[in-house]
Amino acid sequence: MQRAYLASTRVLSALMLLVGVVMIVSALARGGGALALGVVLGAMLAGIGAARLWLARGRDGGEA
């Protein structure tokens, strides 16, 4: 059960990171500036996803 939790955490974190990057690219491609809503929210979402991945990297699922 712990392995499934860790795997799902990593997958969802990577998905958050990917969605954030796509939001940034989409906002910039549509002519948004550095402070456009899509860029700001995308950067926050990508940062949260990256932080969750970084925090989850130390867990190996061996603890009970």
Secondary structure, DSSP 4 states (H G I P E B T S, - for coil): -HHHHHHHHHHHHHHHHHHHHHHHHHHHHTT--TT-HHHHHHHHHHHHHHHHHHHHTT--S---
